[in-house]
Amino acid sequence: MTFVIASPCIADYSCLEACPVEAIGPSPDSAEFLRAEQLYIDPARCIDCEACVEACPVGAIFPAASIPERWKSAIAINAAHYAEHRHV
């Protein structure tokens, strides 16, 4: 199972700093930082440690297996974000 960031994300980067495997982005030093609507979790890098869940000030991070129905689309959005960047 991986974790997913949903639309309540305010991109305050607390989760990014808490992630021990750098699975969350874009980072402030990334070119896409200013264009990003939210942060995303790379499902290929996430190790399910839950550090990001505890760090998120707005409760926008969920286990993919139990994400609320209204944010289920975030699973594909997070995966697509990283799929796009792997082919660049």
Jmol script that loads the backbone (N, CA, C; Angstrom):
load data "model"
ATOM      1  N   MET A   1       0.848  -1.178   0.000  1.00  0.00           N
ATOM      2  CA  MET A   1       0.000   0.000   0.000  1.00  0.00           C
ATOM      3  C   MET A   1       0.889   1.235   0.000  1.00  0.00           C
ATOM      4  N   THR A   2       0.412   2.264  -0.643  1.00  0.00           N
ATOM      5  CA  THR A   2       1.116   3.540  -0.653  1.00  0.00           C
ATOM      6  C   THR A   2       0.186   4.610  -0.094  1.00  0.00           C
ATOM      7  N   PHE A   3       0.728   5.754   0.157  1.00  0.00           N
ATOM      8  CA  PHE A   3      -0.068   6.873   0.633  1.00  0.00           C
ATOM      9  C   PHE A   3      -0.299   7.843  -0.509  1.00  0.00           C
ATOM     10  N   VAL A   4      -1.357   8.632  -0.382  1.00  0.00           N
ATOM     11  CA  VAL A   4      -1.792   9.532  -1.439  1.00  0.00           C
ATOM     12  C   VAL A   4      -2.100  10.894  -0.837  1.00  0.00           C
ATOM     13  N   ILE A   5      -1.718  11.952  -1.544  1.00  0.00           N
ATOM     14  CA  ILE A   5      -2.068  13.307  -1.126  1.00  0.00           C
ATOM     15  C   ILE A   5      -3.295  13.731  -1.925  1.00  0.00           C
ATOM     16  N   ALA A   6      -4.321  14.194  -1.216  1.00  0.00           N
ATOM     17  CA  ALA A   6      -5.570  14.619  -1.853  1.00  0.00           C
ATOM     18  C   ALA A   6      -5.670  16.144  -1.900  1.00  0.00           C
ATOM     19  N   SER A   7      -6.731  16.625  -2.509  1.00  0.00           N
ATOM     20  CA  SER A   7      -6.894  18.056  -2.768  1.00  0.00           C
ATOM     21  C   SER A   7      -6.931  18.981  -1.556  1.00  0.00           C
ATOM     22  N   PRO A   8      -7.175  18.527  -0.347  1.00  0.00           N
ATOM     23  CA  PRO A   8      -7.065  19.485   0.761  1.00  0.00           C
ATOM     24  C   PRO A   8      -5.631  19.992   0.978  1.00  0.00           C
ATOM     25  N   CYS A   9      -4.676  19.444   0.236  1.00  0.00           N
ATOM     26  CA  CYS A   9      -3.267  19.821   0.380  1.00  0.00           C
ATOM     27  C   CYS A   9      -3.087  21.326   0.239  1.00  0.00           C
ATOM     28  N   ILE A  10      -2.335  21.906   1.163  1.00  0.00           N
ATOM     29  CA  ILE A  10      -2.023  23.337   1.110  1.00  0.00           C
ATOM     30  C   ILE A  10      -0.556  23.571   0.764  1.00  0.00           C
ATOM     31  N   ALA A  11       0.156  22.505   0.448  1.00  0.00           N
ATOM     32  CA  ALA A  11       1.563  22.568   0.030  1.00  0.00           C
ATOM     33  C   ALA A  11       2.438  23.362   0.982  1.00  0.00           C
ATOM     34  N   ASP A  12       2.318  23.084   2.265  1.00  0.00           N
ATOM     35  CA  ASP A  12       3.189  23.774   3.217  1.00  0.00           C
ATOM     36  C   ASP A  12       4.520  23.052   3.404  1.00  0.00           C
ATOM     37  N   TYR A  13       4.676  21.907   2.778  1.00  0.00           N
ATOM     38  CA  TYR A  13       5.921  21.146   2.723  1.00  0.00           C
ATOM     39  C   TYR A  13       6.347  20.465   4.008  1.00  0.00           C
ATOM     40  N   SER A  14       5.481  20.422   4.996  1.00  0.00           N
ATOM     41  CA  SER A  14       5.786  19.676   6.220  1.00  0.00           C
ATOM     42  C   SER A  14       5.979  18.199   5.902  1.00  0.00           C
ATOM     43  N   CYS A  15       5.133  17.667   5.035  1.00  0.00           N
ATOM     44  CA  CYS A  15       5.227  16.247   4.688  1.00  0.00           C
ATOM     45  C   CYS A  15       6.493  15.955   3.900  1.00  0.00           C
ATOM     46  N   LEU A  16       6.852  16.859   3.017  1.00  0.00           N
ATOM     47  CA  LEU A  16       8.060  16.697   2.208  1.00  0.00           C
ATOM     48  C   LEU A  16       9.285  16.585   3.114  1.00  0.00           C
ATOM     49  N   GLU A  17       9.346  17.427   4.107  1.00  0.00           N
ATOM     50  CA  GLU A  17      10.471  17.415   5.040  1.00  0.00           C
ATOM     51  C   GLU A  17      10.469  16.168   5.924  1.00  0.00           C
ATOM     52  N   ALA A  18       9.289  15.602   6.189  1.00  0.00           N
ATOM     53  CA  ALA A  18       9.183  14.429   7.061  1.00  0.00           C
ATOM     54  C   ALA A  18       9.488  13.121   6.343  1.00  0.00           C
ATOM     55  N   CYS A  19       9.389  13.101   5.024  1.00  0.00           N
ATOM     56  CA  CYS A  19       9.555  11.859   4.267  1.00  0.00           C
ATOM     57  C   CYS A  19      11.022  11.424   4.237  1.00  0.00           C
ATOM     58  N   PRO A  20      11.321  10.220   4.759  1.00  0.00           N
ATOM     59  CA  PRO A  20      12.709   9.769   4.809  1.00  0.00           C
ATOM     60  C   PRO A  20      13.269   9.279   3.471  1.00  0.00           C
ATOM     61  N   VAL A  21      12.399   9.075   2.476  1.00  0.00           N
ATOM     62  CA  VAL A  21      12.869   8.553   1.188  1.00  0.00           C
ATOM     63  C   VAL A  21      12.635   9.525   0.030  1.00  0.00           C
ATOM     64  N   GLU A  22      12.297  10.760   0.339  1.00  0.00           N
ATOM     65  CA  GLU A  22      12.078  11.805  -0.670  1.00  0.00           C
ATOM     66  C   GLU A  22      11.073  11.365  -1.736  1.00  0.00           C
ATOM     67  N   ALA A  23       9.943  10.810  -1.283  1.00  0.00           N
ATOM     68  CA  ALA A  23       8.898  10.349  -2.197  1.00  0.00           C
ATOM     69  C   ALA A  23       7.858  11.425  -2.491  1.00  0.00           C
ATOM     70  N   ILE A  24       8.014  12.606  -1.918  1.00  0.00           N
ATOM     71  CA  ILE A  24       7.021  13.665  -2.064  1.00  0.00           C
ATOM     72  C   ILE A  24       7.607  14.844  -2.832  1.00  0.00           C
ATOM     73  N   GLY A  25       6.826  15.385  -3.717  1.00  0.00           N
ATOM     74  CA  GLY A  25       7.290  16.528  -4.493  1.00  0.00           C
ATOM     75  C   GLY A  25       6.130  17.262  -5.125  1.00  0.00           C
ATOM     76  N   PRO A  26       6.387  18.326  -5.824  1.00  0.00           N
ATOM     77  CA  PRO A  26       7.713  18.828  -6.153  1.00  0.00           C
ATOM     78  C   PRO A  26       8.332  19.575  -4.976  1.00  0.00           C
ATOM     79  N   SER A  27       9.631  19.579  -4.953  1.00  0.00           N
ATOM     80  CA  SER A  27      10.344  20.260  -3.880  1.00  0.00           C
ATOM     81  C   SER A  27      10.515  21.734  -4.239  1.00  0.00           C
ATOM     82  N   PRO A  28      10.744  22.583  -3.243  1.00  0.00           N
ATOM     83  CA  PRO A  28      10.898  24.012  -3.506  1.00  0.00           C
ATOM     84  C   PRO A  28      12.033  24.356  -4.476  1.00  0.00           C
ATOM     85  N   ASP A  29      13.010  23.475  -4.640  1.00  0.00           N
ATOM     86  CA  ASP A  29      14.103  23.756  -5.566  1.00  0.00           C
ATOM     87  C   ASP A  29      13.846  23.203  -6.973  1.00  0.00           C
ATOM     88  N   SER A  30      12.657  22.657  -7.192  1.00  0.00           N
ATOM     89  CA  SER A  30      12.272  22.101  -8.488  1.00  0.00           C
ATOM     90  C   SER A  30      11.708  23.195  -9.400  1.00  0.00           C
ATOM     91  N   ALA A  31      11.915  23.046 -10.700  1.00  0.00           N
ATOM     92  CA  ALA A  31      11.398  24.006 -11.674  1.00  0.00           C
ATOM     93  C   ALA A  31       9.876  24.052 -11.675  1.00  0.00           C
ATOM     94  N   GLU A  32       9.227  22.947 -11.337  1.00  0.00           N
ATOM     95  CA  GLU A  32       7.771  22.900 -11.355  1.00  0.00           C
ATOM     96  C   GLU A  32       7.125  23.361 -10.051  1.00  0.00           C
ATOM     97  N   PHE A  33       7.924  23.751  -9.101  1.00  0.00           N
ATOM     98  CA  PHE A  33       7.437  24.161  -7.785  1.00  0.00           C
ATOM     99  C   PHE A  33       6.345  25.225  -7.875  1.00  0.00           C
ATOM    100  N   LEU A  34       6.551  26.262  -8.641  1.00  0.00           N
ATOM    101  CA  LEU A  34       5.591  27.362  -8.723  1.00  0.00           C
ATOM    102  C   LEU A  34       4.323  26.995  -9.479  1.00  0.00           C
ATOM    103  N   ARG A  35       4.379  25.983 -10.327  1.00  0.00           N
ATOM    104  CA  ARG A  35       3.214  25.568 -11.112  1.00  0.00           C
ATOM    105  C   ARG A  35       2.366  24.509 -10.423  1.00  0.00           C
ATOM    106  N   ALA A  36       2.893  23.882  -9.422  1.00  0.00           N
ATOM    107  CA  ALA A  36       2.195  22.759  -8.780  1.00  0.00           C
ATOM    108  C   ALA A  36       0.975  23.238  -7.996  1.00  0.00           C
ATOM    109  N   GLU A  37      -0.134  22.540  -8.191  1.00  0.00           N
ATOM    110  CA  GLU A  37      -1.353  22.860  -7.450  1.00  0.00           C
ATOM    111  C   GLU A  37      -1.346  22.230  -6.061  1.00  0.00           C
ATOM    112  N   GLN A  38      -0.579  21.155  -5.915  1.00  0.00           N
ATOM    113  CA  GLN A  38      -0.479  20.466  -4.639  1.00  0.00           C
ATOM    114  C   GLN A  38       0.797  19.636  -4.659  1.00  0.00           C
ATOM    115  N   LEU A  39       1.047  18.921  -3.588  1.00  0.00           N
ATOM    116  CA  LEU A  39       2.163  17.987  -3.545  1.00  0.00           C
ATOM    117  C   LEU A  39       1.658  16.601  -3.916  1.00  0.00           C
ATOM    118  N   TYR A  40       2.582  15.710  -4.273  1.00  0.00           N
ATOM    119  CA  TYR A  40       2.237  14.373  -4.724  1.00  0.00           C
ATOM    120  C   TYR A  40       3.187  13.369  -4.084  1.00  0.00           C
ATOM    121  N   ILE A  41       2.709  12.133  -3.920  1.00  0.00           N
ATOM    122  CA  ILE A  41       3.538  11.054  -3.394  1.00  0.00           C
ATOM    123  C   ILE A  41       3.820  10.072  -4.521  1.00  0.00           C
ATOM    124  N   ASP A  42       5.080   9.763  -4.710  1.00  0.00           N
ATOM    125  CA  ASP A  42       5.494   8.800  -5.730  1.00  0.00           C
ATOM    126  C   ASP A  42       5.213   7.395  -5.201  1.00  0.00           C
ATOM    127  N   PRO A  43       4.259   6.679  -5.802  1.00  0.00           N
ATOM    128  CA  PRO A  43       3.915   5.350  -5.289  1.00  0.00           C
ATOM    129  C   PRO A  43       5.057   4.338  -5.409  1.00  0.00           C
ATOM    130  N   ALA A  44       6.000   4.579  -6.299  1.00  0.00           N
ATOM    131  CA  ALA A  44       7.136   3.663  -6.452  1.00  0.00           C
ATOM    132  C   ALA A  44       8.183   3.872  -5.358  1.00  0.00           C
ATOM    133  N   ARG A  45       8.187   5.039  -4.718  1.00  0.00           N
ATOM    134  CA  ARG A  45       9.184   5.324  -3.684  1.00  0.00           C
ATOM    135  C   ARG A  45       8.633   5.258  -2.267  1.00  0.00           C
ATOM    136  N   CYS A  46       7.328   5.400  -2.115  1.00  0.00           N
ATOM    137  CA  CYS A  46       6.711   5.417  -0.790  1.00  0.00           C
ATOM    138  C   CYS A  46       6.970   4.094  -0.064  1.00  0.00           C
ATOM    139  N   ILE A  47       7.417   4.192   1.190  1.00  0.00           N
ATOM    140  CA  ILE A  47       7.697   2.985   1.984  1.00  0.00           C
ATOM    141  C   ILE A  47       6.659   2.772   3.092  1.00  0.00           C
ATOM    142  N   ASP A  48       5.575   3.493   3.028  1.00  0.00           N
ATOM    143  CA  ASP A  48       4.458   3.325   3.967  1.00  0.00           C
ATOM    144  C   ASP A  48       4.828   3.573   5.421  1.00  0.00           C
ATOM    145  N   CYS A  49       5.704   4.500   5.669  1.00  0.00           N
ATOM    146  CA  CYS A  49       6.154   4.749   7.040  1.00  0.00           C
ATOM    147  C   CYS A  49       5.193   5.642   7.835  1.00  0.00           C
ATOM    148  N   GLU A  50       4.299   6.329   7.154  1.00  0.00           N
ATOM    149  CA  GLU A  50       3.300   7.215   7.745  1.00  0.00           C
ATOM    150  C   GLU A  50       3.865   8.518   8.309  1.00  0.00           C
ATOM    151  N   ALA A  51       5.128   8.809   8.110  1.00  0.00           N
ATOM    152  CA  ALA A  51       5.700  10.057   8.621  1.00  0.00           C
ATOM    153  C   ALA A  51       4.989  11.268   8.016  1.00  0.00           C
ATOM    154  N   CYS A  52       4.620  11.178   6.760  1.00  0.00           N
ATOM    155  CA  CYS A  52       3.944  12.284   6.086  1.00  0.00           C
ATOM    156  C   CYS A  52       2.548  12.524   6.645  1.00  0.00           C
ATOM    157  N   VAL A  53       1.865  11.456   7.016  1.00  0.00           N
ATOM    158  CA  VAL A  53       0.508  11.568   7.546  1.00  0.00           C
ATOM    159  C   VAL A  53       0.521  12.407   8.815  1.00  0.00           C
ATOM    160  N   GLU A  54       1.438  12.103   9.686  1.00  0.00           N
ATOM    161  CA  GLU A  54       1.537  12.833  10.945  1.00  0.00           C
ATOM    162  C   GLU A  54       1.985  14.273  10.738  1.00  0.00           C
ATOM    163  N   ALA A  55       2.772  14.531   9.707  1.00  0.00           N
ATOM    164  CA  ALA A  55       3.300  15.872   9.459  1.00  0.00           C
ATOM    165  C   ALA A  55       2.301  16.795   8.777  1.00  0.00           C
ATOM    166  N   CYS A  56       1.330  16.246   8.081  1.00  0.00           N
ATOM    167  CA  CYS A  56       0.379  17.064   7.314  1.00  0.00           C
ATOM    168  C   CYS A  56      -0.540  17.859   8.242  1.00  0.00           C
ATOM    169  N   PRO A  57      -0.515  19.196   8.153  1.00  0.00           N
ATOM    170  CA  PRO A  57      -1.335  20.008   9.057  1.00  0.00           C
ATOM    171  C   PRO A  57      -2.822  20.030   8.714  1.00  0.00           C
ATOM    172  N   VAL A  58      -3.192  19.560   7.518  1.00  0.00           N
ATOM    173  CA  VAL A  58      -4.601  19.620   7.110  1.00  0.00           C
ATOM    174  C   VAL A  58      -5.232  18.244   6.876  1.00  0.00           C
ATOM    175  N   GLY A  59      -4.526  17.179   7.191  1.00  0.00           N
ATOM    176  CA  GLY A  59      -5.079  15.843   7.030  1.00  0.00           C
ATOM    177  C   GLY A  59      -5.378  15.467   5.593  1.00  0.00           C
ATOM    178  N   ALA A  60      -4.478  15.820   4.677  1.00  0.00           N
ATOM    179  CA  ALA A  60      -4.696  15.573   3.244  1.00  0.00           C
ATOM    180  C   ALA A  60      -4.044  14.286   2.747  1.00  0.00           C
ATOM    181  N   ILE A  61      -3.406  13.522   3.632  1.00  0.00           N
ATOM    182  CA  ILE A  61      -2.693  12.320   3.207  1.00  0.00           C
ATOM    183  C   ILE A  61      -3.395  11.084   3.764  1.00  0.00           C
ATOM    184  N   PHE A  62      -3.648  10.136   2.851  1.00  0.00           N
ATOM    185  CA  PHE A  62      -4.410   8.939   3.191  1.00  0.00           C
ATOM    186  C   PHE A  62      -3.729   7.698   2.641  1.00  0.00           C
ATOM    187  N   PRO A  63      -3.940   6.543   3.299  1.00  0.00           N
ATOM    188  CA  PRO A  63      -3.529   5.288   2.675  1.00  0.00           C
ATOM    189  C   PRO A  63      -4.395   5.093   1.424  1.00  0.00           C
ATOM    190  N   ALA A  64      -3.799   4.697   0.328  1.00  0.00           N
ATOM    191  CA  ALA A  64      -4.559   4.536  -0.915  1.00  0.00           C
ATOM    192  C   ALA A  64      -5.717   3.557  -0.735  1.00  0.00           C
ATOM    193  N   ALA A  65      -5.531   2.549   0.079  1.00  0.00           N
ATOM    194  CA  ALA A  65      -6.566   1.536   0.275  1.00  0.00           C
ATOM    195  C   ALA A  65      -7.779   2.036   1.058  1.00  0.00           C
ATOM    196  N   SER A  66      -7.622   3.147   1.772  1.00  0.00           N
ATOM    197  CA  SER A  66      -8.747   3.635   2.574  1.00  0.00           C
ATOM    198  C   SER A  66      -8.992   5.130   2.412  1.00  0.00           C
ATOM    199  N   ILE A  67      -8.656   5.663   1.249  1.00  0.00           N
ATOM    200  CA  ILE A  67      -8.898   7.078   0.985  1.00  0.00           C
ATOM    201  C   ILE A  67     -10.401   7.324   0.876  1.00  0.00           C
ATOM    202  N   PRO A  68     -10.904   8.422   1.401  1.00  0.00           N
ATOM    203  CA  PRO A  68     -12.342   8.707   1.290  1.00  0.00           C
ATOM    204  C   PRO A  68     -12.797   8.730  -0.178  1.00  0.00           C
ATOM    205  N   GLU A  69     -13.992   8.284  -0.409  1.00  0.00           N
ATOM    206  CA  GLU A  69     -14.546   8.169  -1.763  1.00  0.00           C
ATOM    207  C   GLU A  69     -14.399   9.464  -2.565  1.00  0.00           C
ATOM    208  N   ARG A  70     -14.632  10.610  -1.943  1.00  0.00           N
ATOM    209  CA  ARG A  70     -14.593  11.880  -2.681  1.00  0.00           C
ATOM    210  C   ARG A  70     -13.205  12.233  -3.204  1.00  0.00           C
ATOM    211  N   TRP A  71     -12.165  11.569  -2.677  1.00  0.00           N
ATOM    212  CA  TRP A  71     -10.801  11.854  -3.128  1.00  0.00           C
ATOM    213  C   TRP A  71     -10.135  10.659  -3.798  1.00  0.00           C
ATOM    214  N   LYS A  72     -10.898   9.656  -4.167  1.00  0.00           N
ATOM    215  CA  LYS A  72     -10.327   8.467  -4.826  1.00  0.00           C
ATOM    216  C   LYS A  72      -9.548   8.829  -6.087  1.00  0.00           C
ATOM    217  N   SER A  73      -9.945   9.873  -6.779  1.00  0.00           N
ATOM    218  CA  SER A  73      -9.242  10.276  -8.005  1.00  0.00           C
ATOM    219  C   SER A  73      -7.802  10.693  -7.718  1.00  0.00           C
ATOM    220  N   ALA A  74      -7.495  11.030  -6.472  1.00  0.00           N
ATOM    221  CA  ALA A  74      -6.138  11.436  -6.104  1.00  0.00           C
ATOM    222  C   ALA A  74      -5.137  10.304  -6.279  1.00  0.00           C
ATOM    223  N   ILE A  75      -5.587   9.063  -6.213  1.00  0.00           N
ATOM    224  CA  ILE A  75      -4.685   7.923  -6.405  1.00  0.00           C
ATOM    225  C   ILE A  75      -4.080   7.987  -7.803  1.00  0.00           C
ATOM    226  N   ALA A  76      -4.915   8.146  -8.811  1.00  0.00           N
ATOM    227  CA  ALA A  76      -4.432   8.229 -10.193  1.00  0.00           C
ATOM    228  C   ALA A  76      -3.675   9.525 -10.446  1.00  0.00           C
ATOM    229  N   ILE A  77      -4.101  10.610  -9.830  1.00  0.00           N
ATOM    230  CA  ILE A  77      -3.428  11.907 -10.024  1.00  0.00           C
ATOM    231  C   ILE A  77      -2.001  11.849  -9.493  1.00  0.00           C
ATOM    232  N   ASN A  78      -1.808  11.277  -8.301  1.00  0.00           N
ATOM    233  CA  ASN A  78      -0.459  11.161  -7.733  1.00  0.00           C
ATOM    234  C   ASN A  78       0.420  10.271  -8.605  1.00  0.00           C
ATOM    235  N   ALA A  79      -0.100   9.123  -9.025  1.00  0.00           N
ATOM    236  CA  ALA A  79       0.667   8.198  -9.870  1.00  0.00           C
ATOM    237  C   ALA A  79       1.000   8.831 -11.214  1.00  0.00           C
ATOM    238  N   ALA A  80       0.035   9.532 -11.810  1.00  0.00           N
ATOM    239  CA  ALA A  80       0.253  10.167 -13.120  1.00  0.00           C
ATOM    240  C   ALA A  80       1.312  11.258 -13.041  1.00  0.00           C
ATOM    241  N   HIS A  81       1.322  11.987 -11.948  1.00  0.00           N
ATOM    242  CA  HIS A  81       2.329  13.049 -11.789  1.00  0.00           C
ATOM    243  C   HIS A  81       3.735  12.474 -11.913  1.00  0.00           C
ATOM    244  N   TYR A  82       3.972  11.360 -11.266  1.00  0.00           N
ATOM    245  CA  TYR A  82       5.311  10.766 -11.320  1.00  0.00           C
ATOM    246  C   TYR A  82       5.559   9.983 -12.595  1.00  0.00           C
ATOM    247  N   ALA A  83       4.541   9.401 -13.182  1.00  0.00           N
ATOM    248  CA  ALA A  83       4.703   8.704 -14.460  1.00  0.00           C
ATOM    249  C   ALA A  83       5.150   9.685 -15.537  1.00  0.00           C
ATOM    250  N   GLU A  84       4.578  10.878 -15.540  1.00  0.00           N
ATOM    251  CA  GLU A  84       4.960  11.931 -16.490  1.00  0.00           C
ATOM    252  C   GLU A  84       6.438  12.285 -16.358  1.00  0.00           C
ATOM    253  N   HIS A  85       6.902  12.411 -15.150  1.00  0.00           N
ATOM    254  CA  HIS A  85       8.259  12.872 -14.899  1.00  0.00           C
ATOM    255  C   HIS A  85       9.314  11.794 -15.070  1.00  0.00           C
ATOM    256  N   ARG A  86       8.908  10.545 -15.070  1.00  0.00           N
ATOM    257  CA  ARG A  86       9.865   9.461 -15.319  1.00  0.00           C
ATOM    258  C   ARG A  86      10.227   9.350 -16.797  1.00  0.00           C
ATOM    259  N   HIS A  87       9.334   9.830 -17.673  1.00  0.00           N
ATOM    260  CA  HIS A  87       9.557   9.730 -19.102  1.00  0.00           C
ATOM    261  C   HIS A  87      10.217  10.959 -19.693  1.00  0.00           C
ATOM    262  N   VAL A  88      10.542  11.919 -18.871  1.00  0.00           N
ATOM    263  CA  VAL A  88      11.147  13.167 -19.351  1.00  0.00           C
ATOM    264  C   VAL A  88      12.621  12.969 -19.604  1.00  0.00           C
TER     265      VAL A  88
END
end "model"
wireframe off; spacefill off
backbone 0.3
color backbone group
